[in-house]
Amino acid sequence: MNRFTNIDQYKNFFERLIQLERKSEMEFHLNEIMLLSAPQREAKGRAILNLSGKDSGTGIGGVYLVKLVRGSGLPDNEISNGDVVIISKDKPSGKEEQATVVSKTKRSITIAYNKTPPYLVYGRNLRLDLYSNDITFQRMLDAIEDLKRLPILQEYIKSNIDLFEENENTKNHSFQQQNLNSKQQEIINQALVTNDIFLIHGPPGTGKTTTLSYLIKSLFEGGKKVLVTAPSNTAVDNILEKLQNLEIPSTRIGNPIRMDENLLNLSLDVQLQDHPDYQQANGIWNAIQVLKKEQNEYIPASGQNRRGLSDNKIIQLASSKKPYRGIQSAKLRKMAKWIKIQQQINKNYEQAQALQLSAIESILEQSPVICATNSSAGSELLKDIIFDVVCIDEATQSTEPEALIPLVKGRKWVLAGDHQQLPPTVKSSEASDLSISLFERFQKELPANRSNILTIQYRMHQEIMRFSNENFYQKKLKAHPSVAKHSLADLPGFDPFPYVNPALEKVVQSSPAVVFVPCEQGVEEQLADSHSWFNKAEIALTKEITDALLSSRLFPEDIGIISPYDQQVSRLKSDLKDYHVEIKSIDGFQGREKEVIIISLVRSNLKEDIGFLRDYRRLNVALTRAKRKLIIIGSPFTLQSNPIYKSLIKKISNP
Ligand SMILES: Nc1ncnc2c1ncn2[C@@H]1O[C@H](COP(=O)(O)OP(=O)(O)OP(=O)(O)O)[C@@H](O)[C@H]1O
């Protein structure tokens, strides 16, 4: 645990770690760009060559769209919507302007620039490279810098315990909500009366996000302005959905491409479409396009054409209808016309920008609750807004500097999390100190009245929660009676499919709630130069089980498939694309739940190597997503080399 006696010490400590992480991420992509030839990087799916670019107008929020086309079709690649990319002619240097992928077809990929795109992107023989996003690192550094102008936050960072006075009597505030249990209500009361910071702790399914959303409702009703963040887009959508159900007016900022489409109506970009100022700005953008077309009929007043003459001089000479320094008078007139149109374009541009900005400001000012990822809380859009309260969900998954990005924007902080679930992702081994979240640090250092723990869970059948409860929560977790024995049989229409492979019979029965399906014939495989694994036999088994579950009249949205390995996730997504079930990594499922979860553990080798499955927090998250049925597929031989997995397999019944 690190103690800091002054803010400069704190700043130096974290700045070093951030720089190490940043270096690690950039190095990965730049190294690969340097080491591999362009075709090799393309073969890995992280570059696309031989593209031709053309202007594709502007998109939501006034971004500049560029469509990159390859007539022969795009090669197989891992670049998807929302990824940050760079465009170059030859080998990129890393200094290129960054753009975001907006859409992809078989032959084209459209990207968006926030600023005017570099001229080169409208050429031929272009190369597109997947790149890392540097912005989050910059925002972390800015947040640490901001601490300097917020003296009270500096004291919190030092966890100066003397500063934390006793709270006033929580009984004075009597928050009551019949949908919540007494502990959840008590927590809301405590968080409401605390003037500085409160931590909501709780094992999976105990209602941390639910409690946080009711707290936000209460804050909103009390006229407070609240910033709500989480480390990932999925986690932000998860709490936003709850806020929407509670009818709390909220605005979600961030790239709409990365948001749940059912929540898009709450995004800033969609709300903007209805704003009169924004509509007026759109009219002006269209007028600019018309002017640009008209301008093409004249001669651009480029450096070469104008031969050192100023705009005014060209206009003046054009009206005199005489040649000047060897420039024909017709050419002067055409340049003058071009300049006048350009002046009109510039005027219109400024007007459209100002209208757009005023529309954005008015929406953000009027919205009582603003939701964003931790990183996008550092966006320019929120630069001048101070919030009464900042709430971070899944706070144990954020590094301390990442959590500071939203926290420096508020007067009071509420953090929800569970340090037995996924920790922050830290790439650089030298920066491992970042893996202790601010939540974890505060929980150890703050007085007891600044946190409280939830222990009744409302998600899992008691058998599903048993393993995690015994191994990670000292048996303190209780299943609420409404879920303790709930099963697939209670779901309307559920009818176990009779023609299933006899080896999988228990898999489609409502009982037992947890099954382990051995897949000893599976072989783990790795692509050259990839650290991720896949297992074809487990994919086939997952497909068969999903088929059986769907034939038992479960809906696709009831089923979730989880695998710890990205390669397995992407292969499952492609092989099971017609099933429309949600398939994600463990990280992608943190904070979420489904009636049935299938986990494909992938690792199967004679060396008894289970790789990063060893991280028990990852296992804990995977095991606690299912409500009524948990199906685990894996190789008993390989997994049993690890005591935790050995006891897991022993405790659950084989089908
Ligand atoms: N008081 C309650 N009564 C009934 N259901 C509840 C209550 N509190 C929470 N739930 C339900 O329990 C489930 C889990 O809640 P929630 O997602 O808020 O838990 P969590 O602690 O945030 O979970 P995780 O640790 O996985 O992020 C949800 O289906 C939620 O609607």
The ligand as a Tripos MOL2 file, in Angstrom:
@<TRIPOS>MOLECULE
LIG
   31    33     1     0     0
SMALL
NO_CHARGES

@<TRIPOS>ATOM
      1 N1        -33.9090   -5.6170   -3.5520 N.pl3     1 LIG1
      2 C1        -34.0030   -6.3450   -4.6380 C.ar      1 LIG1
      3 N2        -35.1200   -7.0640   -4.8890 N.ar      1 LIG1
      4 C2        -35.2310   -7.8320   -5.9930 C.ar      1 LIG1
      5 N3        -34.2650   -7.9360   -6.9390 N.ar      1 LIG1
      6 C3        -33.1360   -7.2450   -6.7530 C.ar      1 LIG1
      7 C4        -32.9300   -6.4100   -5.6020 C.ar      1 LIG1
      8 N4        -31.6920   -5.8650   -5.7010 N.ar      1 LIG1
      9 C5        -31.1370   -6.3250   -6.8540 C.ar      1 LIG1
     10 N5        -32.0050   -7.1370   -7.4850 N.ar      1 LIG1
     11 C6        -31.7850   -7.8750   -8.7530 C.3       1 LIG1
     12 O1        -30.5950   -8.6560   -8.5750 O.3       1 LIG1
     13 C7        -29.8930   -8.7780   -9.8070 C.3       1 LIG1
     14 C8        -28.4570   -8.3240   -9.6120 C.3       1 LIG1
     15 O2        -28.4510   -6.9360   -9.3120 O.3       1 LIG1
     16 P1        -27.2480   -5.9990   -9.7580 P.3       1 LIG1
     17 O3        -26.8770   -6.2500  -11.1560 O.co2     1 LIG1
     18 O4        -27.5950   -4.6360   -9.3180 O.co2     1 LIG1
     19 O5        -26.1030   -6.6180   -8.8190 O.3       1 LIG1
     20 P2        -24.5610   -6.2720   -8.7450 P.3       1 LIG1
     21 O6        -24.1800   -6.4130   -7.3120 O.co2     1 LIG1
     22 O7        -24.3040   -4.9590   -9.3840 O.co2     1 LIG1
     23 O8        -23.9500   -7.4560   -9.5970 O.3       1 LIG1
     24 P3        -22.4420   -7.6560  -10.1320 P.3       1 LIG1
     25 O9        -21.5710   -7.8860   -8.9360 O.co2     1 LIG1
     26 O10       -22.5180   -8.8480  -10.9800 O.co2     1 LIG1
     27 O11       -22.0700   -6.4010  -10.8650 O.co2     1 LIG1
     28 C9        -30.6450   -7.9340  -10.8250 C.3       1 LIG1
     29 O12       -31.4960   -8.7840  -11.5740 O.3       1 LIG1
     30 C10       -31.4660   -6.9850   -9.9470 C.3       1 LIG1
     31 O13       -32.6510   -6.5660  -10.5900 O.3       1 LIG1
@<TRIPOS>BOND
     1     1     2 1
     2     2     3 ar
     3     2     7 ar
     4     3     4 ar
     5     4     5 ar
     6     5     6 ar
     7     6     7 ar
     8     6    10 ar
     9     7     8 ar
    10     8     9 ar
    11     9    10 ar
    12    10    11 1
    13    11    12 1
    14    11    30 1
    15    12    13 1
    16    13    14 1
    17    13    28 1
    18    14    15 1
    19    15    16 1
    20    16    17 2
    21    16    18 1
    22    16    19 1
    23    19    20 1
    24    20    21 2
    25    20    22 1
    26    20    23 1
    27    23    24 1
    28    24    25 2
    29    24    26 1
    30    24    27 1
    31    28    29 1
    32    28    30 1
    33    30    31 1
@<TRIPOS>SUBSTRUCTURE
     1 LIG1         1 GROUP 0 **** ****
